[in-house]
Amino acid sequence: MPKPYHLVAICMAIFFSTPVLLGQESDSSVVETDSAVMVNDTDDVFDPNVVSAGKELFDNQCAVCHQMTKRVVGPALAGISDRLEEEWLITWIRNSQQLIGSGDEYANQIFNDYSKLTMQAFDLSDSEIKSILTYIKSETANGSAVEDVVAVSSTTSVSVPQEDGFFTAVVVMIIFSGFLILVLLILIRSVITKHKKEKHFNEHGGSVIDLNAKEVSFLKSNAFLGLVVFIFTAIALKTLIDGAFSIGVQQGYQPTQPINYSHKVHAGDFEIDCNYCHTGVKKSRSANIPSPNICMNCHTDIKNVGGQDGISPEISKIYAAVDYNPDTREYGTNTKPIEWVRVHNLPDLAYFNHSQHVDVAEMECQTCHGPIQEMDVVYQYSNLTMGWCINCHRETDVNTKGNGYYDNLVELHNEKSKEPMKVEDIGGLECAKCHY
Amino acid sequence: MRKAIHKTLVIAFVAALIVGCTAKGEDPGTEFSPQMYHSTAYEPLSQVVDESQGDWLDSNPEDGHGEFYNSNPYNAHGMTMREPVEGTVRRGKYLPYRIAKDSVAQAAGLINPYEGNPDIIPQGKALYDRFCDHCHGANGEGDGLVGKVLLGIPKYNVGATKELPAGHIFHVITHGIRRMGAHGSQLSEDERWKIVSYVQTLQNQ
């Protein structure tokens, strides 16, 4: 058997060497990015002043829709001057709609190819447009370098090594803690064996068998059985009472929805505010289930998840509901509602108002709905019982800051009490506030 | 001792039965008094299309459907919620905005009721952060988290976008333009003007 301290020493060595390894990994990715940018800067053929002026204009005004080698919103622009006359390009950039209207064949073709998306008119001078074109030419000449920059600067390729690093760290931690546990077990075992050996020596070998006989008679004794029955009854009673209190409480209800919509992606990863879709939350009793026209604000163009091509089957369910044809970008009339399954079913006997809590009290959605930004499928987080409401109304201070409505109430309250004004002090426990 | 064990087993059995009533996953659990949970009146945000739902405790069998059925047969798809009748006007401060989506040039002349009112900017910013931020970015540079996926979102403070008048911005929020969707259904006209006020500060940053 290896000596325990040797194992510990090996573990320590592995553990402390990992940060060094990780550090090297992330450093190397930085170096790669730098070198790729450096290559791109070498250019002698074009007037550097014109190119830099063109680059500035391009970055500010064109880059949102165009890249050099990749189709984004508009076409890829590398080699555009070889494909089209400069004069045509200037007319197009100034006012593409006018050119399309004039019946220019190529203008109409490109307009239709790009789903009839209008390119905005740019009020640029001839020389400004020419400088942009020069910049594009210079980038085209550096073709390979451009590709490198695109590849390295895209978020995925940089983030992958970091994730790898994280993974390695986790694995090493697990191995390390595993070794620690092993070492501990070995130590404990050796202590016990030592102890047993001593005992054996003292009682001349008979002790182990005697002990087992004692254990059996103890298991059969009334006292022991009584104890077991008592513990079992207590657990059963506790389960019974908890179960009885859960009747009519839908906490944990997590129905499958007709569209596999994820709050984690929308509210978590993309940080879209809850209010963007749940438009009623600050204005009315209901937070509102968004109508599909709100989905379509983004999903006319975001047709699939994770940057994949084609249309995701889940997103095509929205298209079917609003009768939208993603190829022609046109809506039909054959619409039908999406039948979401309601998760939070407050009984009809209780009145609850979202706007009072979210707009006036400025409460976070998560206070009642839990970590909704981490839920792929929504479940009911709180129990929504009356006791739960009442308890919060007893504990919560009224948000009176900057709200003139409460001025007199706060004044009256402060005359009588030194405690801050709670919701129960202004009628938060009155029956008719919620039941009428 | 036997008796005690029997009692315990009975309690355990009842407990197991009742635990089965708890909500979990697809199962909403057992309701304590279902008639107090389900609305007889039409509920705008819930709908029960199945006529047999709640047959077992129907208090008025003459209506021909179960107790929990909640669906308006006179509406399309039996919906309990309806869109407002076309041409109806909401009561309140503003007359409805009538400039058509294509006539964005017409909107340029509109005047922001909050023009030159710096007190409204924080309210505009709060609305901007909730409704615009994820695409247009915190400073209107088109670099919001969704904007980075969507692409093609112009910066506010550059080129032609910098010069756009308040009315144009209002029109675009209402009806959308190019790839931007219409946000008139999510924001009241008052809120849209507040956002316009804030966006104009971003144009000049």
Interface residues (C-beta under 8 A of the other chain):
Chain A: N60 Q61 V64 C65 V72 V73 G74 L117 T118 Q120 A121 F122 D123 N222 L225 G226 V229 F232 T233 A236 L237 T239 L240 D242 G243 A244 S246 I247 G248 V249 Q250 Q251 G252 Y253 Q254 P255 T256 D269 F270 E271 I272 D273 N275 Y276 T279 S286 N288 I289 S291 N293 I294 M296 N297 C298 T300 D301 I302 G307 K336 P337 E339 R342 N345 P347 D348 L349 Q380
Chain B: M1 A4 I5 K7 T8 I11 A12 V14 A15 A16 I18 V19 C21 T22 A23 K24 G25 E26 D27 P28 G29 T30 E31 F32 S33 M36 Y37 H38 S39 E43 P44 L45 S46 Q47 H77 M79 D129 R130 F131 D133 H134 C135 G142 L145 V146 V149 L150 L151 G152 I153 P154 K155 V158 G159 A160 G176 R178 R179 M180 G181 A182 H183 S185 Q186
